[in-house]
Amino acid sequence: MATKLDKSIKRELEHNGKLYTITIAPDGVKVVEKGKRNGPHVSWASIINGDTSLNENLKISVDASRM
């Protein structure tokens, strides 16, 4: 049985030589570069509805059109 997510969980992640703090909370997920205060936050509704993949695909297509 899984444990209910009723409070925030913080974990550290190293990616491409940089450290990040990942916060998994009841309202969503936040990724912040270590030592910084602000970073992207994604709500669970956005993840479940697929809005995050739609936004990522849009970003990729816009970046590709700039080349």
mmCIF file of the N, C-alpha and C atoms, coordinates in Angstrom:
data_MODEL
# 
_entry.id   MODEL 
# 
loop_
_atom_site.group_PDB 
_atom_site.id 
_atom_site.type_symbol 
_atom_site.label_atom_id 
_atom_site.label_alt_id 
_atom_site.label_comp_id 
_atom_site.label_asym_id 
_atom_site.label_entity_id 
_atom_site.label_seq_id 
_atom_site.pdbx_PDB_ins_code 
_atom_site.Cartn_x 
_atom_site.Cartn_y 
_atom_site.Cartn_z 
_atom_site.occupancy 
_atom_site.B_iso_or_equiv 
_atom_site.pdbx_formal_charge 
_atom_site.auth_seq_id 
_atom_site.auth_comp_id 
_atom_site.auth_asym_id 
_atom_site.auth_atom_id 
_atom_site.pdbx_PDB_model_num 
ATOM 1   N N  . MET A 1 1  ? 0.835  -1.170 0.000   1.00 0.00 ? 1  MET A N  1 
ATOM 2   C CA . MET A 1 1  ? 0.000  0.000  0.000   1.00 0.00 ? 1  MET A CA 1 
ATOM 3   C C  . MET A 1 1  ? 0.888  1.244  0.000   1.00 0.00 ? 1  MET A C  1 
ATOM 4   N N  . ALA A 1 2  ? 0.518  2.225  -0.771  1.00 0.00 ? 2  ALA A N  1 
ATOM 5   C CA . ALA A 1 2  ? 1.280  3.477  -0.869  1.00 0.00 ? 2  ALA A CA 1 
ATOM 6   C C  . ALA A 1 2  ? 0.942  4.400  0.297   1.00 0.00 ? 2  ALA A C  1 
ATOM 7   N N  . THR A 1 3  ? 1.886  5.249  0.645   1.00 0.00 ? 3  THR A N  1 
ATOM 8   C CA . THR A 1 3  ? 1.698  6.233  1.709   1.00 0.00 ? 3  THR A CA 1 
ATOM 9   C C  . THR A 1 3  ? 1.048  7.484  1.142   1.00 0.00 ? 3  THR A C  1 
ATOM 10  N N  . LYS A 1 4  ? 0.058  8.001  1.844   1.00 0.00 ? 4  LYS A N  1 
ATOM 11  C CA . LYS A 1 4  ? -0.645 9.205  1.408   1.00 0.00 ? 4  LYS A CA 1 
ATOM 12  C C  . LYS A 1 4  ? 0.313  10.398 1.445   1.00 0.00 ? 4  LYS A C  1 
ATOM 13  N N  . LEU A 1 5  ? 0.249  11.232 0.410   1.00 0.00 ? 5  LEU A N  1 
ATOM 14  C CA . LEU A 1 5  ? 1.078  12.440 0.328   1.00 0.00 ? 5  LEU A CA 1 
ATOM 15  C C  . LEU A 1 5  ? 0.331  13.576 1.025   1.00 0.00 ? 5  LEU A C  1 
ATOM 16  N N  . ASP A 1 6  ? 0.634  13.792 2.295   1.00 0.00 ? 6  ASP A N  1 
ATOM 17  C CA . ASP A 1 6  ? -0.059 14.826 3.057   1.00 0.00 ? 6  ASP A CA 1 
ATOM 18  C C  . ASP A 1 6  ? 0.866  15.951 3.509   1.00 0.00 ? 6  ASP A C  1 
ATOM 19  N N  . LYS A 1 7  ? 2.164  15.850 3.189   1.00 0.00 ? 7  LYS A N  1 
ATOM 20  C CA . LYS A 1 7  ? 3.112  16.928 3.473   1.00 0.00 ? 7  LYS A CA 1 
ATOM 21  C C  . LYS A 1 7  ? 4.221  16.886 2.417   1.00 0.00 ? 7  LYS A C  1 
ATOM 22  N N  . SER A 1 8  ? 4.995  17.946 2.348   1.00 0.00 ? 8  SER A N  1 
ATOM 23  C CA . SER A 1 8  ? 6.051  18.052 1.334   1.00 0.00 ? 8  SER A CA 1 
ATOM 24  C C  . SER A 1 8  ? 7.205  17.097 1.624   1.00 0.00 ? 8  SER A C  1 
ATOM 25  N N  . ILE A 1 9  ? 7.784  16.599 0.537   1.00 0.00 ? 9  ILE A N  1 
ATOM 26  C CA . ILE A 1 9  ? 8.977  15.757 0.591   1.00 0.00 ? 9  ILE A CA 1 
ATOM 27  C C  . ILE A 1 9  ? 10.032 16.449 -0.270  1.00 0.00 ? 9  ILE A C  1 
ATOM 28  N N  . LYS A 1 10 ? 11.218 16.661 0.268   1.00 0.00 ? 10 LYS A N  1 
ATOM 29  C CA . LYS A 1 10 ? 12.298 17.300 -0.492  1.00 0.00 ? 10 LYS A CA 1 
ATOM 30  C C  . LYS A 1 10 ? 13.401 16.281 -0.749  1.00 0.00 ? 10 LYS A C  1 
ATOM 31  N N  . ARG A 1 11 ? 13.909 16.310 -1.964  1.00 0.00 ? 11 ARG A N  1 
ATOM 32  C CA . ARG A 1 11 ? 15.012 15.452 -2.364  1.00 0.00 ? 11 ARG A CA 1 
ATOM 33  C C  . ARG A 1 11 ? 15.984 16.268 -3.203  1.00 0.00 ? 11 ARG A C  1 
ATOM 34  N N  . GLU A 1 12 ? 17.252 15.859 -3.170  1.00 0.00 ? 12 GLU A N  1 
ATOM 35  C CA . GLU A 1 12 ? 18.288 16.529 -3.949  1.00 0.00 ? 12 GLU A CA 1 
ATOM 36  C C  . GLU A 1 12 ? 18.575 15.704 -5.195  1.00 0.00 ? 12 GLU A C  1 
ATOM 37  N N  . LEU A 1 13 ? 18.805 16.409 -6.302  1.00 0.00 ? 13 LEU A N  1 
ATOM 38  C CA . LEU A 1 13 ? 19.083 15.759 -7.579  1.00 0.00 ? 13 LEU A CA 1 
ATOM 39  C C  . LEU A 1 13 ? 20.258 16.461 -8.234  1.00 0.00 ? 13 LEU A C  1 
ATOM 40  N N  . GLU A 1 14 ? 21.208 15.690 -8.771  1.00 0.00 ? 14 GLU A N  1 
ATOM 41  C CA . GLU A 1 14 ? 22.288 16.268 -9.558  1.00 0.00 ? 14 GLU A CA 1 
ATOM 42  C C  . GLU A 1 14 ? 21.995 15.972 -11.024 1.00 0.00 ? 14 GLU A C  1 
ATOM 43  N N  . HIS A 1 15 ? 21.997 17.031 -11.840 1.00 0.00 ? 15 HIS A N  1 
ATOM 44  C CA . HIS A 1 15 ? 21.730 16.891 -13.270 1.00 0.00 ? 15 HIS A CA 1 
ATOM 45  C C  . HIS A 1 15 ? 22.673 17.818 -14.029 1.00 0.00 ? 15 HIS A C  1 
ATOM 46  N N  . ASN A 1 16 ? 23.452 17.241 -14.938 1.00 0.00 ? 16 ASN A N  1 
ATOM 47  C CA . ASN A 1 16 ? 24.419 18.008 -15.739 1.00 0.00 ? 16 ASN A CA 1 
ATOM 48  C C  . ASN A 1 16 ? 25.356 18.839 -14.867 1.00 0.00 ? 16 ASN A C  1 
ATOM 49  N N  . GLY A 1 17 ? 25.773 18.275 -13.749 1.00 0.00 ? 17 GLY A N  1 
ATOM 50  C CA . GLY A 1 17 ? 26.725 18.944 -12.877 1.00 0.00 ? 17 GLY A CA 1 
ATOM 51  C C  . GLY A 1 17 ? 26.133 19.994 -11.950 1.00 0.00 ? 17 GLY A C  1 
ATOM 52  N N  . LYS A 1 18 ? 24.828 20.212 -11.986 1.00 0.00 ? 18 LYS A N  1 
ATOM 53  C CA . LYS A 1 18 ? 24.176 21.179 -11.110 1.00 0.00 ? 18 LYS A CA 1 
ATOM 54  C C  . LYS A 1 18 ? 23.300 20.439 -10.108 1.00 0.00 ? 18 LYS A C  1 
ATOM 55  N N  . LEU A 1 19 ? 23.194 21.011 -8.904  1.00 0.00 ? 19 LEU A N  1 
ATOM 56  C CA . LEU A 1 19 ? 22.351 20.427 -7.868  1.00 0.00 ? 19 LEU A CA 1 
ATOM 57  C C  . LEU A 1 19 ? 20.993 21.118 -7.849  1.00 0.00 ? 19 LEU A C  1 
ATOM 58  N N  . TYR A 1 20 ? 19.941 20.335 -7.695  1.00 0.00 ? 20 TYR A N  1 
ATOM 59  C CA . TYR A 1 20 ? 18.575 20.839 -7.635  1.00 0.00 ? 20 TYR A CA 1 
ATOM 60  C C  . TYR A 1 20 ? 17.873 20.267 -6.411  1.00 0.00 ? 20 TYR A C  1 
ATOM 61  N N  . THR A 1 21 ? 16.927 21.023 -5.878  1.00 0.00 ? 21 THR A N  1 
ATOM 62  C CA . THR A 1 21 ? 16.052 20.529 -4.829  1.00 0.00 ? 21 THR A CA 1 
ATOM 63  C C  . THR A 1 21 ? 14.687 20.297 -5.447  1.00 0.00 ? 21 THR A C  1 
ATOM 64  N N  . ILE A 1 22 ? 14.208 19.068 -5.338  1.00 0.00 ? 22 ILE A N  1 
ATOM 65  C CA . ILE A 1 22 ? 12.899 18.688 -5.857  1.00 0.00 ? 22 ILE A CA 1 
ATOM 66  C C  . ILE A 1 22 ? 11.951 18.612 -4.670  1.00 0.00 ? 22 ILE A C  1 
ATOM 67  N N  . THR A 1 23 ? 10.845 19.333 -4.724  1.00 0.00 ? 23 THR A N  1 
ATOM 68  C CA . THR A 1 23 ? 9.844  19.283 -3.667  1.00 0.00 ? 23 THR A CA 1 
ATOM 69  C C  . THR A 1 23 ? 8.579  18.656 -4.238  1.00 0.00 ? 23 THR A C  1 
ATOM 70  N N  . ILE A 1 24 ? 8.189  17.539 -3.662  1.00 0.00 ? 24 ILE A N  1 
ATOM 71  C CA . ILE A 1 24 ? 6.945  16.867 -4.046  1.00 0.00 ? 24 ILE A CA 1 
ATOM 72  C C  . ILE A 1 24 ? 5.948  17.179 -2.936  1.00 0.00 ? 24 ILE A C  1 
ATOM 73  N N  . ALA A 1 25 ? 4.881  17.873 -3.276  1.00 0.00 ? 25 ALA A N  1 
ATOM 74  C CA . ALA A 1 25 ? 3.917  18.333 -2.290  1.00 0.00 ? 25 ALA A CA 1 
ATOM 75  C C  . ALA A 1 25 ? 2.500  17.943 -2.710  1.00 0.00 ? 25 ALA A C  1 
ATOM 76  N N  . PRO A 1 26 ? 1.540  18.058 -1.808  1.00 0.00 ? 26 PRO A N  1 
ATOM 77  C CA . PRO A 1 26 ? 0.163  17.730 -2.162  1.00 0.00 ? 26 PRO A CA 1 
ATOM 78  C C  . PRO A 1 26 ? -0.397 18.576 -3.311  1.00 0.00 ? 26 PRO A C  1 
ATOM 79  N N  . ASP A 1 27 ? 0.158  19.778 -3.524  1.00 0.00 ? 27 ASP A N  1 
ATOM 80  C CA . ASP A 1 27 ? -0.358 20.629 -4.596  1.00 0.00 ? 27 ASP A CA 1 
ATOM 81  C C  . ASP A 1 27 ? 0.418  20.516 -5.905  1.00 0.00 ? 27 ASP A C  1 
ATOM 82  N N  . GLY A 1 28 ? 1.571  19.815 -5.908  1.00 0.00 ? 28 GLY A N  1 
ATOM 83  C CA . GLY A 1 28 ? 2.325  19.646 -7.147  1.00 0.00 ? 28 GLY A CA 1 
ATOM 84  C C  . GLY A 1 28 ? 3.804  19.405 -6.899  1.00 0.00 ? 28 GLY A C  1 
ATOM 85  N N  . VAL A 1 29 ? 4.603  19.651 -7.942  1.00 0.00 ? 29 VAL A N  1 
ATOM 86  C CA . VAL A 1 29 ? 6.036  19.402 -7.905  1.00 0.00 ? 29 VAL A CA 1 
ATOM 87  C C  . VAL A 1 29 ? 6.764  20.702 -8.238  1.00 0.00 ? 29 VAL A C  1 
ATOM 88  N N  . LYS A 1 30 ? 7.843  20.994 -7.479  1.00 0.00 ? 30 LYS A N  1 
ATOM 89  C CA . LYS A 1 30 ? 8.636  22.196 -7.719  1.00 0.00 ? 30 LYS A CA 1 
ATOM 90  C C  . LYS A 1 30 ? 10.105 21.802 -7.834  1.00 0.00 ? 30 LYS A C  1 
ATOM 91  N N  . VAL A 1 31 ? 10.798 22.391 -8.810  1.00 0.00 ? 31 VAL A N  1 
ATOM 92  C CA . VAL A 1 31 ? 12.222 22.133 -9.028  1.00 0.00 ? 31 VAL A CA 1 
ATOM 93  C C  . VAL A 1 31 ? 12.953 23.463 -8.912  1.00 0.00 ? 31 VAL A C  1 
ATOM 94  N N  . VAL A 1 32 ? 13.942 23.509 -7.990  1.00 0.00 ? 32 VAL A N  1 
ATOM 95  C CA . VAL A 1 32 ? 14.682 24.746 -7.745  1.00 0.00 ? 32 VAL A CA 1 
ATOM 96  C C  . VAL A 1 32 ? 16.168 24.418 -7.735  1.00 0.00 ? 32 VAL A C  1 
ATOM 97  N N  . GLU A 1 33 ? 16.949 25.235 -8.438  1.00 0.00 ? 33 GLU A N  1 
ATOM 98  C CA . GLU A 1 33 ? 18.395 25.056 -8.396  1.00 0.00 ? 33 GLU A CA 1 
ATOM 99  C C  . GLU A 1 33 ? 18.870 25.305 -6.970  1.00 0.00 ? 33 GLU A C  1 
ATOM 100 N N  . LYS A 1 34 ? 19.782 24.459 -6.507  1.00 0.00 ? 34 LYS A N  1 
ATOM 101 C CA . LYS A 1 34 ? 20.278 24.548 -5.133  1.00 0.00 ? 34 LYS A CA 1 
ATOM 102 C C  . LYS A 1 34 ? 20.826 25.944 -4.868  1.00 0.00 ? 34 LYS A C  1 
ATOM 103 N N  . GLY A 1 35 ? 20.417 26.544 -3.758  1.00 0.00 ? 35 GLY A N  1 
ATOM 104 C CA . GLY A 1 35 ? 20.845 27.881 -3.390  1.00 0.00 ? 35 GLY A CA 1 
ATOM 105 C C  . GLY A 1 35 ? 19.931 28.978 -3.913  1.00 0.00 ? 35 GLY A C  1 
ATOM 106 N N  . LYS A 1 36 ? 18.970 28.640 -4.742  1.00 0.00 ? 36 LYS A N  1 
ATOM 107 C CA . LYS A 1 36 ? 18.018 29.617 -5.286  1.00 0.00 ? 36 LYS A CA 1 
ATOM 108 C C  . LYS A 1 36 ? 16.681 29.465 -4.566  1.00 0.00 ? 36 LYS A C  1 
ATOM 109 N N  . ARG A 1 37 ? 15.790 30.432 -4.773  1.00 0.00 ? 37 ARG A N  1 
ATOM 110 C CA . ARG A 1 37 ? 14.480 30.387 -4.129  1.00 0.00 ? 37 ARG A CA 1 
ATOM 111 C C  . ARG A 1 37 ? 13.360 30.048 -5.087  1.00 0.00 ? 37 ARG A C  1 
ATOM 112 N N  . ASN A 1 38 ? 13.504 30.460 -6.319  1.00 0.00 ? 38 ASN A N  1 
ATOM 113 C CA . ASN A 1 38 ? 12.416 30.290 -7.282  1.00 0.00 ? 38 ASN A CA 1 
ATOM 114 C C  . ASN A 1 38 ? 12.755 29.248 -8.331  1.00 0.00 ? 38 ASN A C  1 
ATOM 115 N N  . GLY A 1 39 ? 11.725 28.590 -8.799  1.00 0.00 ? 39 GLY A N  1 
ATOM 116 C CA . GLY A 1 39 ? 11.875 27.597 -9.846  1.00 0.00 ? 39 GLY A CA 1 
ATOM 117 C C  . GLY A 1 39 ? 10.500 27.203 -10.365 1.00 0.00 ? 39 GLY A C  1 
ATOM 118 N N  . PRO A 1 40 ? 10.472 26.400 -11.410 1.00 0.00 ? 40 PRO A N  1 
ATOM 119 C CA . PRO A 1 40 ? 9.185  26.008 -11.979 1.00 0.00 ? 40 PRO A CA 1 
ATOM 120 C C  . PRO A 1 40 ? 8.378  25.130 -11.026 1.00 0.00 ? 40 PRO A C  1 
ATOM 121 N N  . HIS A 1 41 ? 7.084  25.383 -10.984 1.00 0.00 ? 41 HIS A N  1 
ATOM 122 C CA . HIS A 1 41 ? 6.140  24.590 -10.194 1.00 0.00 ? 41 HIS A CA 1 
ATOM 123 C C  . HIS A 1 41 ? 5.084  24.051 -11.147 1.00 0.00 ? 41 HIS A C  1 
ATOM 124 N N  . VAL A 1 42 ? 4.795  22.771 -11.044 1.00 0.00 ? 42 VAL A N  1 
ATOM 125 C CA . VAL A 1 42 ? 3.777  22.142 -11.889 1.00 0.00 ? 42 VAL A CA 1 
ATOM 126 C C  . VAL A 1 42 ? 2.733  21.510 -10.968 1.00 0.00 ? 42 VAL A C  1 
ATOM 127 N N  . SER A 1 43 ? 1.483  21.878 -11.180 1.00 0.00 ? 43 SER A N  1 
ATOM 128 C CA . SER A 1 43 ? 0.412  21.324 -10.350 1.00 0.00 ? 43 SER A CA 1 
ATOM 129 C C  . SER A 1 43 ? 0.095  19.897 -10.788 1.00 0.00 ? 43 SER A C  1 
ATOM 130 N N  . TRP A 1 44 ? -0.473 19.131 -9.875  1.00 0.00 ? 44 TRP A N  1 
ATOM 131 C CA . TRP A 1 44 ? -0.863 17.757 -10.208 1.00 0.00 ? 44 TRP A CA 1 
ATOM 132 C C  . TRP A 1 44 ? -1.920 17.749 -11.307 1.00 0.00 ? 44 TRP A C  1 
ATOM 133 N N  . ALA A 1 45 ? -2.815 18.736 -11.306 1.00 0.00 ? 45 ALA A N  1 
ATOM 134 C CA . ALA A 1 45 ? -3.843 18.806 -12.347 1.00 0.00 ? 45 ALA A CA 1 
ATOM 135 C C  . ALA A 1 45 ? -3.206 18.940 -13.729 1.00 0.00 ? 45 ALA A C  1 
ATOM 136 N N  . SER A 1 46 ? -2.154 19.765 -13.842 1.00 0.00 ? 46 SER A N  1 
ATOM 137 C CA . SER A 1 46 ? -1.461 19.929 -15.123 1.00 0.00 ? 46 SER A CA 1 
ATOM 138 C C  . SER A 1 46 ? -0.785 18.632 -15.563 1.00 0.00 ? 46 SER A C  1 
ATOM 139 N N  . ILE A 1 47 ? -0.198 17.935 -14.615 1.00 0.00 ? 47 ILE A N  1 
ATOM 140 C CA . ILE A 1 47 ? 0.470  16.671 -14.939 1.00 0.00 ? 47 ILE A CA 1 
ATOM 141 C C  . ILE A 1 47 ? -0.550 15.631 -15.380 1.00 0.00 ? 47 ILE A C  1 
ATOM 142 N N  . ILE A 1 48 ? -1.621 15.502 -14.622 1.00 0.00 ? 48 ILE A N  1 
ATOM 143 C CA . ILE A 1 48 ? -2.625 14.480 -14.907 1.00 0.00 ? 48 ILE A CA 1 
ATOM 144 C C  . ILE A 1 48 ? -3.368 14.775 -16.202 1.00 0.00 ? 48 ILE A C  1 
ATOM 145 N N  . ASN A 1 49 ? -3.660 16.046 -16.475 1.00 0.00 ? 49 ASN A N  1 
ATOM 146 C CA . ASN A 1 49 ? -4.385 16.415 -17.701 1.00 0.00 ? 49 ASN A CA 1 
ATOM 147 C C  . ASN A 1 49 ? -3.511 16.407 -18.938 1.00 0.00 ? 49 ASN A C  1 
ATOM 148 N N  . GLY A 1 50 ? -2.199 16.295 -18.764 1.00 0.00 ? 50 GLY A N  1 
ATOM 149 C CA . GLY A 1 50 ? -1.300 16.279 -19.905 1.00 0.00 ? 50 GLY A CA 1 
ATOM 150 C C  . GLY A 1 50 ? -0.863 17.651 -20.360 1.00 0.00 ? 50 GLY A C  1 
ATOM 151 N N  . ASP A 1 51 ? -1.209 18.692 -19.608 1.00 0.00 ? 51 ASP A N  1 
ATOM 152 C CA . ASP A 1 51 ? -0.829 20.057 -19.981 1.00 0.00 ? 51 ASP A CA 1 
ATOM 153 C C  . ASP A 1 51 ? 0.682  20.239 -20.008 1.00 0.00 ? 51 ASP A C  1 
ATOM 154 N N  . THR A 1 52 ? 1.401  19.526 -19.151 1.00 0.00 ? 52 THR A N  1 
ATOM 155 C CA . THR A 1 52 ? 2.855  19.684 -19.096 1.00 0.00 ? 52 THR A CA 1 
ATOM 156 C C  . THR A 1 52 ? 3.507  19.179 -20.372 1.00 0.00 ? 52 THR A C  1 
ATOM 157 N N  . SER A 1 53 ? 3.033  18.057 -20.904 1.00 0.00 ? 53 SER A N  1 
ATOM 158 C CA . SER A 1 53 ? 3.615  17.555 -22.152 1.00 0.00 ? 53 SER A CA 1 
ATOM 159 C C  . SER A 1 53 ? 3.234  18.455 -23.322 1.00 0.00 ? 53 SER A C  1 
ATOM 160 N N  . LEU A 1 54 ? 2.044  19.004 -23.288 1.00 0.00 ? 54 LEU A N  1 
ATOM 161 C CA . LEU A 1 54 ? 1.622  19.939 -24.336 1.00 0.00 ? 54 LEU A CA 1 
ATOM 162 C C  . LEU A 1 54 ? 2.513  21.176 -24.318 1.00 0.00 ? 54 LEU A C  1 
ATOM 163 N N  . ASN A 1 55 ? 2.778  21.726 -23.130 1.00 0.00 ? 55 ASN A N  1 
ATOM 164 C CA . ASN A 1 55 ? 3.647  22.903 -23.023 1.00 0.00 ? 55 ASN A CA 1 
ATOM 165 C C  . ASN A 1 55 ? 5.065  22.586 -23.472 1.00 0.00 ? 55 ASN A C  1 
ATOM 166 N N  . GLU A 1 56 ? 5.578  21.417 -23.118 1.00 0.00 ? 56 GLU A N  1 
ATOM 167 C CA . GLU A 1 56 ? 6.929  21.026 -23.520 1.00 0.00 ? 56 GLU A CA 1 
ATOM 168 C C  . GLU A 1 56 ? 7.014  20.875 -25.045 1.00 0.00 ? 56 GLU A C  1 
ATOM 169 N N  . ASN A 1 57 ? 6.006  20.261 -25.643 1.00 0.00 ? 57 ASN A N  1 
ATOM 170 C CA . ASN A 1 57 ? 5.990  20.113 -27.100 1.00 0.00 ? 57 ASN A CA 1 
ATOM 171 C C  . ASN A 1 57 ? 5.916  21.471 -27.790 1.00 0.00 ? 57 ASN A C  1 
ATOM 172 N N  . LEU A 1 58 ? 5.158  22.396 -27.237 1.00 0.00 ? 58 LEU A N  1 
ATOM 173 C CA . LEU A 1 58 ? 5.066  23.742 -27.801 1.00 0.00 ? 58 LEU A CA 1 
ATOM 174 C C  . LEU A 1 58 ? 6.413  24.441 -27.720 1.00 0.00 ? 58 LEU A C  1 
ATOM 175 N N  . LYS A 1 59 ? 7.084  24.328 -26.583 1.00 0.00 ? 59 LYS A N  1 
ATOM 176 C CA . LYS A 1 59 ? 8.404  24.939 -26.414 1.00 0.00 ? 59 LYS A CA 1 
ATOM 177 C C  . LYS A 1 59 ? 9.398  24.374 -27.424 1.00 0.00 ? 59 LYS A C  1 
ATOM 178 N N  . ILE A 1 60 ? 9.389  23.064 -27.619 1.00 0.00 ? 60 ILE A N  1 
ATOM 179 C CA . ILE A 1 60 ? 10.298 22.417 -28.579 1.00 0.00 ? 60 ILE A CA 1 
ATOM 180 C C  . ILE A 1 60 ? 10.022 22.935 -29.987 1.00 0.00 ? 60 ILE A C  1 
ATOM 181 N N  . SER A 1 61 ? 8.766  23.057 -30.363 1.00 0.00 ? 61 SER A N  1 
ATOM 182 C CA . SER A 1 61 ? 8.442  23.510 -31.716 1.00 0.00 ? 61 SER A CA 1 
ATOM 183 C C  . SER A 1 61 ? 8.812  24.976 -31.917 1.00 0.00 ? 61 SER A C  1 
ATOM 184 N N  . VAL A 1 62 ? 8.635  25.807 -30.905 1.00 0.00 ? 62 VAL A N  1 
ATOM 185 C CA . VAL A 1 62 ? 9.019  27.225 -31.011 1.00 0.00 ? 62 VAL A CA 1 
ATOM 186 C C  . VAL A 1 62 ? 10.532 27.341 -31.119 1.00 0.00 ? 62 VAL A C  1 
ATOM 187 N N  . ASP A 1 63 ? 11.258 26.580 -30.300 1.00 0.00 ? 63 ASP A N  1 
ATOM 188 C CA . ASP A 1 63 ? 12.726 26.614 -30.378 1.00 0.00 ? 63 ASP A CA 1 
ATOM 189 C C  . ASP A 1 63 ? 13.219 26.140 -31.730 1.00 0.00 ? 63 ASP A C  1 
ATOM 190 N N  . ALA A 1 64 ? 12.589 25.134 -32.304 1.00 0.00 ? 64 ALA A N  1 
ATOM 191 C CA . ALA A 1 64 ? 12.992 24.600 -33.603 1.00 0.00 ? 64 ALA A CA 1 
ATOM 192 C C  . ALA A 1 64 ? 12.742 25.622 -34.713 1.00 0.00 ? 64 ALA A C  1 
ATOM 193 N N  . SER A 1 65 ? 11.690 26.407 -34.584 1.00 0.00 ? 65 SER A N  1 
ATOM 194 C CA . SER A 1 65 ? 11.374 27.393 -35.625 1.00 0.00 ? 65 SER A CA 1 
ATOM 195 C C  . SER A 1 65 ? 12.320 28.583 -35.589 1.00 0.00 ? 65 SER A C  1 
ATOM 196 N N  . ARG A 1 66 ? 13.024 28.779 -34.502 1.00 0.00 ? 66 ARG A N  1 
ATOM 197 C CA . ARG A 1 66 ? 13.977 29.894 -34.385 1.00 0.00 ? 66 ARG A CA 1 
ATOM 198 C C  . ARG A 1 66 ? 15.292 29.601 -35.089 1.00 0.00 ? 66 ARG A C  1 
ATOM 199 N N  . MET A 1 67 ? 15.547 28.386 -35.420 1.00 0.00 ? 67 MET A N  1 
ATOM 200 C CA . MET A 1 67 ? 16.830 28.009 -36.023 1.00 0.00 ? 67 MET A CA 1 
ATOM 201 C C  . MET A 1 67 ? 16.927 28.439 -37.448 1.00 0.00 ? 67 MET A C  1 
# 
